[in-house]
Amino acid sequence: MLDDTGMTILINTTEPTNTTTMTNPPPAPSILNPANKPVRKPNQVPSLFPGKAWQQVLERDARADGQFFYAVKSTKIYCKPSCPSRRPTRKNVTFFPTAVAAEEAGYRACLRCEPDRVSDKPDPQAAVIEAVSEYLKEHADERTKLADLAKATGVGRLTILRGFKRVLGVSPGEFAKEARLSKFKEKVREPKTRVTDAIYEAGFGSSSRLYENSAVSLGMTPRVMREGGAGLVIRYCIADSPLGKMLVATTDFGICSILFGRDAKELEADLRLRFAKAQLVAAKGNTGWLAEATAFVTSQLTEHPSAAKFPLDVRATAFQQRVWKALQAIPRGQTRSYTELARELGKPTAARAVAAACGANPVAIAVPCHRVVGADGSLTGYRWGIERKRKLLAAERS
């Protein structure tokens, strides 16, 4: 543009610039990230660290094995929660639900705990514990202290304590007690052997030591045991229940059987099979333990179930007793898988043994084996039929 003097004047047509620094506007939400949340990089430590899982790793909790795996960023190795290796720094640890997920993220399996192993790894101390258990069987009639046991077998005390729990699922003391009971059973059946002699020869300091637990450990009195069950009087009654026909049987010590079936003939045949040499007596079932047990079973399908107040008189091994106690500890309305129950018992690889103990349960509902299901939540099997199991679980959840 020219002014009056003919000089050229330059005019700035652009908008005036602001000297204040302007921040870039936030990016618009994308289709893949509609909430516009910060995207965590693959190697970034999660902001919310699983506290319970970390605690299980610190405690080397074998019950958590199979539930998750933890990986160490600095070594690129993943392990089971029970891995005996040195604990890593918390900020270097991340968790994976499966071993495959950990490997896909670039981690390799620990050579010490072998988290990728499909089959059970043989316990390195199984042979040692077997030798110690054989010693206890041979010396069942002796009161062997742990220190003397370690000295006689050449195995450390801690190794014995931990090994018995891990390999056999019972303590050395519980195993020794079972060995004494087995020896008593052998002695008492020998011809011309008095019960008193069998008690002392088996290693019991007095008859009271045996009799005080005979109802649980023997399932009958020693004298009846001597006769192979002959002479045992079992009173039973058959009643209707929401689950069909029900038979409740009792000895002088408590309830010995709670059975379900289609009719009275089937139930009586089942009871006879269990107690072939016993004297079976039909009863009305309106008084005593029979009445209490019948009312208890019926109440389990109502909104206000009653508690079991009657004693049980069942024969069981030490491991079966542990499984049955664990079953009774499952809250009403909840279930456990066989694997979860095995982990709670400190025997994560004993799922089949747990299933066998559930199948051997002679007192349905009183020992609630119906609360054990498959790993996928399926009902699996039930001694008295899947439909009865479904009704029980439905009633307990309502």
C-alpha positions, 0 to 999 in steps of 0.5 A: 500500500502507498501513502501520500509520500509514495512510500510503501507501507507493510500491513500485517494481516495475521492475528496477534500472537499471545505470548502465554504458552498454551497447553495442547487440548486433551486427545479425543476419546478413541473407539478402542479407549472410549473412557480415555484412560491411561493405557498401561504398557506391558512391562508397567507395574500394576497400580493396584497390587493384589494384597492377598496374593502377595501375602500368600507368596510371602508365606509360600502358601501351597494351598494357592498353587494352581490359583495363580502364578507370580513373575519377577520382572528382573529375572523374567521367571515365573513361579508357583506361590509355594516356590522355596526360592528367595522372595523378590521385591514387591515392586518387581512382581506381577501376577498371572492367572495361568502359566500360559499367560505368564509365558506369553508375556515373555517369562520362563518357568522356574527350574526350582518349583517347576510351575509348568509341570503337568503331572505331580512331582514325586516328593523328594522325601517320600522314601524317607517318610516311608522308612520312618512310618515303617519304624513307627508301625514296627514299634507301635507298642512303644511310646516313641518320642520325636527326638528318639525317632529322629535318632533311630532313623537318622532323619531330622526332627523338622524333616519328620514333622514337615514330611509327615504333614506334606506326604501323608497328611497327618502328624507323626503323633496321629500316625503312631496312634493309628498304628497302635489302633491297628496293632490292637485290632490284630491282637484282639482278634487272636484266639484266646487273647483277652481284651485287656492283654491286647490293650497293653500289648498294643502300647496303650497305657491303660484301657481308658486311653483306648475306650475314650476314643473308641467310638470315633477310632474303632466305630464300636467297642473293643469287645465287639471289634474282637468278635468282628462286629458280631453281636453289635446291636443297631437300631434303625428307623425308616422315614419319609423326607424331602429327599425320599425314603431315609434310614437312620441307624444308631448304636449305643455310641451314636448315629452310625448311618444316614442313608437314602433310597427308593424304598425300605427294602433297598435301604435295609439291604444297604444297611445289612451290607455295611453291618453284615454280622450285626443285629439289626433292630427296627425301631419307631424312631420317635425318641433318642438319637433316632428322633434327633437325627431324623428331625435334623435331616428334615430341617436342612431343607427348611429356612431354619435348619437345626444344629446337629446335637447327636454324637456320631459313631463312625469308623474312619482313618485319620485322613478321612476324619480330617476330610470330614471335619473340613466338610463340616466346617464349610458354611451352609450355602457355600461349596468347595471343589475337591482341589480346594478342599485338598489345599485347605488340608495342606495336601494340594495333590490329594484331590482324589483321596479327598473324593474317596473320603467323601464317597466313604461318608456313611452319615449323609448331611451330618457330614455334608459331602454334598457341598463338594463340587467339581472345579468348574462348579458342576455337581459331579457325583453324589452317592445318593443321586445328583438330584438329591444333591441339587435339592440340598444345595438349592435349599441351603442357598435360599 
